Amino acid sequence: MKILRAIVRLMIRHATVVLLLAVLLSFSLLSPKFLVSSNLVNILIQSSSLAILAIGMTFVLLTAGIDLSVGSAMFVVGVVSGKLVISGLSLWWAIPLALAVGMLFGLVNAFFIVRLRIIPFIVTLATFYAGRGLGLLISETRAINLPESFLQIGSSRLLGIPMPVLILLVVLLLAHFVLSGTQFGRQVYAIGHNSDKARKAGIPVDRILIGVYLICGLCAAIGRLVALAQLGAVSPTFGYQNEFMAIAAAVLGGTSLFGGKGNILPGTLVGALLIQAIQNGLVVINADPYLYPVVTGMVIFLIVMIDSLRHKSAQKALRTKTAA
C-alpha cells in the first residue's frame, strides 16, 4: 500500500512529463506521420509563441496573481506593429515600440493592483475587455496583412535553428536565470508563499509585483511578434483565449495557482509543448475541429485537478512535518 501511494505521489509530482509521454505515444499509434522529426520540429516552432507567453504568466502566478489580459495585449501589439510596418516604419523601430505597448499593459495592470489594491482577477479582466476593444478600434475590425519582410523573420534560421525557437531559447534561459539565480527571483517565490511575511521581512513587495507584471506584458509582446512572423497577418480574433492556454501551460508545468511554487525550465516549457503536441496531434489525425475546444477544456480541467492534488499533498506533508 505504501509503495502504491509513493507511485501515485510520484506521478502527481511529474504529471506533466507522464502526460506528454502518453500524448506522444497515443498520437504516434494513431498516425505514423506524428512521431517523425519534421513534425516534432514543427511542434517546437509552433509552441514557441505560447511558451514565451506562458513564461511571463509563470512570473505572475508565482506571486499568487493572474493576468487575463495577455491575449488582448498580444492583439493590440499585433495591430500596432502591423499598422507601423504597413505605414513604412522600419522593423527596427516597429519592434521596440510593440514591446513598449506590451509593457504598458503590464504597467497599467500593476498600477491598479499595487496602488489601488484591486485584486488581479478583476483588474486584468477589465484590461482584457478594454484591450480587445482598443485593438478592434485601431484595426477597424479588419485583418492586417504584413509585408514579406516580417514573414522572413519567422522562416529564417541561424546556425540551423529556426528563429522562433532561437528567440524562445533566449527568453527561456534569461527567465530561468532570473528566477533561479537572482535575488529578484527568490523574492518572487517569497511573495507567493506569503506576501504579508515577505513584507515584514523587508522585501519590497510592491516593486516586485510591478516587475512581474511588466515581465508578463513584455513576454506577451515578444510571443505575439514571434506568432506574427509565422502567420503574416493580424485577424480580429488574433490572440483570443491565449491567456487561458498560457495559464494552462504554466500550471501543467507545475506552477501552482496558489503561488510560491513552480519553475520555467523544464516546467513551463514542458507544459507548452504538451498543449501544442495535443493540438498538432488532433490536426495530424484529422480530428473533427469541433472537438478541439472539448479536448482543450478537458486538459484545463485536468490541470486544475492536478494542481489541487499537488497543493493538498504539499499541505499534508507540511502538517506531517510540523507534527513530527
Buried (B, 14 or more C-beta within 10 A) or exposed (E): EEEEEEEEBEEBBEBBBEBBEEBBEBBBEBBEEBBEEEBBEBBBBBBBBBBBBBBBBBBBBBBBBBBBBBBBBBBBBBBBBBBBBBEEBEBEEBBEBBBBBBBBBBBBBBBBBBEEEBEBEEBBBBBBEBBBEBBBEBBEEEEBEBEEEBBEBBEEEEEEBBBBBBBBBEBBEEBBEBBEEEEBBEBBBBBBBBBEEBBEEEBEBEEBBBBBBBBBBBBBBBBBBBBBBBBBBBBBEBBBEBBBBBBBBBBBBBBBBBBBBBBBBBBBBBBBBBBBBBBBBBBBEEEEEEEBEEBBEEBBEBBBEBBEBBBEBBEEEEEEEEEE
